[in-house]
């Protein structure tokens, strides 16, 4: 198993979860792509913010509430949400959750 690093080399396999994913970490960081594993405990809020490019939010374990565009969407294990560039959003842990966020950087 390769541990996550902020500058994962091209072609490297990284285990993102749920087994062995006890902490938030940057998985990939390049000028055009960011991938991060977020560990979101039940009850934790991530305040409203936006990303400069398109993002996907993939819930690997647990559940989160995702607030965007005037609605709340519950994401559970195995579900993925796409969000367009610049859209304001926030998250809340509904169950202890592991989420992978992929962001296109512009």
N, C-alpha and C positions, 0 to 999 in steps of 0.2 A: 504494500500500500504506500502510495506517495502522499506525503503531507501537503496540504494546501500552502501555497506561497504567493506573495503579491506579484511575482514575475514568473509564473509557470511557463516553462519552455514549450515551444511548439511541439506537438506530438506526445506530450506527457499525459499519462492517465492520472486523474485525481478522483478520489472518493469523496463525494460531496454529502452523502448521507443516505439513509438516516443513521446507520451504524457508524460510530466513531466521530460523530459531528457535534461535539459539545460546545463549539465556540463559533462566533461570527468570524469570517475570514474573507479576504479578497482572494479569488481563485485565479483570475486573469486580469491583467491591466496593461492595455496597449493604447496607443493613440486613438484607435477606432472602436475598441471593444472593452467593456468592463463586465466581469462576472463575479458576483459575490454570493457567499452562503451567509444567510442571516438566521440566527437562532433567536426566536421570538417567544419568550415565556408567556404563559397565560396572563392576561391583564396588562401586558406591556403595550404602550402606545408609541408609534413612530409618527411624529407630527407631520402635518401637511407640508409637502414639498413637491418639486417637479424635477424631471430629468430633461437635459437638453436634446436627447434623441429618443427614439422609440425604445420601449422596454418590454420584456416579458417577465412575469412573476410566476414561478413554478413552485407550488407547495409540495414538498416531498413527504412530510409527516405532520400530523397535528392539523390545526385549522387556524385561519386568520380571517378577520373581516377586513375588506379592502374598500376604502371610501374614495370614490371618484365620480365626477360628472353628475353629482347630485344623487347618487345611489350607493347603497351598501351591497357588496357582493361577498358571500362567504366562499372562501377557497378551502377545500379539503385536500387530503393526500391524493396525489396524482393529477390534480387539476392545475391548469395553466391559464393565465390571463395576459392579454396583450393590451398595451396602453400606448397611444400615440404621443409623439414628441410634445413636451411642454405641458402636458395635462397635470394639473394639481391633484395630489392623492395623499392618502394617509393609511396607516395599517393599525390593527389591534390584534394581539394574540388572544384567540378564543380557547385554544388548547395549546400546550407547549408545541411549538411548530419549528420546522426547518424549511426554509424557503431559499430558492436560488433565483437571483435577479440577474438578468442579462440586459445590458444597456448598450445601444449603438451610440457611439460618441461622434458628434458632428463638429 
